[in-house]
Amino acid sequence: MQAWHVHENGEPSEVMRLQETERPTPGDGQVLLRVRAANINFPDALLCRGLYQVRPPLPFTPGVEICAETEDGRRVIANPALPYGGFAEYAVADAAAVLPAPDALDDAEAAALHIGYQTGWFGLHRRAGLQAGETLLVHAAAGGVGSAAVQLGKAAGATVIGVVGGAGKAAVARELGCDVVIDRRGEDVVAAVKEATGGRGADVIYDPVGGEAYTQSAKVVAFEGRIVVVGFASGSIPSPALNHALVKNYSVLGLHWGLYNTKNPKLIQHCHEQLTELAARGVIKPLVSERVPLGGAAAAVQRVADGVTTGRVAVIPGLDEGGAA
């Protein structure tokens, strides 16, 4: 089979190499899966750089989110068990964590329903307790993680403010359903949020960016608001001023979705059932902006790392270089 291997840490476009290799052999409690679509996530770039919290032994195959087919023909979604990740024709996953792929979604969309939407659901509902009628502010609203939060926020009955970088991403955020879109490249985010909320601020803020985005969040969070910290795509980890949280009566909530796999896996199954129902009703639908063949994976991971993509980019092993399945 063909698989992308990382033999040394660095930028994805420089260290990912497509090679012919043997199919992986599942360990105890694992299953072999034929990859139908592998979704690119920012952690794939961090894995290549050696900066992710999980550091698989070299060489490894990145790709942490797939739609795949089991040996008995079932269509499923899974997080591959590294070092045998999803940017390959076959991957390995823990059998207990394999979930049925929603019938309402194609392979690329189904692959994209997992990490980003589970993170959004846990962040907005489990951690922040988002209520209908509240205002939700989403940073990087046109990206893979942000776009999921926008759709889930609208599904929950919230008014959604999306912050993006650039006119193209602003258009995508509007199409996703944002009630207000703020282009941080041409607008003062703090002033725009205060204007949109009549000075009250946002009840829930969803932040996968960190850095300056977190600084803005602390300035616009409402009384008894909640800032959900889900990542640091900016590369800058903020240091919250806890005295500020005290005097403004707001909460800073951390979310590491992967912990639920070990701490409370039944909640992940429950969340998947909720997401599957929302997808069946057409309320949520992952935004897949690109579908690239297996040979284009390294360049696509680099584009995601560089922050120039919208929604999700999916790697399709069965797609030829001309784009046909």
Secondary structure, 3 states (H helix, E strand, C coil): CEEEEECCCCCHHHHEEEEECCCCCCCCCEEEEEEEEEECCHHHHHHHHCCCCCCCCCCEECCCCEEEECCCCCEEEECCCCCECCCECEEEEEHHHCEECCCCCCHHHHHHCCHHHHHHHHHHHHHCCCCCCCEEEEECCCEHHHHHHHHHHHHCCCEEEEEECCHHHHHHHHHHCCCEEEECCCCCHHHHHHHHCCCCCEEEEEECCCCHHHHHHHHHEEEEEEEEECCCCCCCCCCCCHHHHHHHCCEEEECCHHHHHHHCHHHHHHHHHHHHHHHHCCCCCCCEEEEEEHHHHHHHHHHHHCCCCCEEEEEECCCCCCCCC
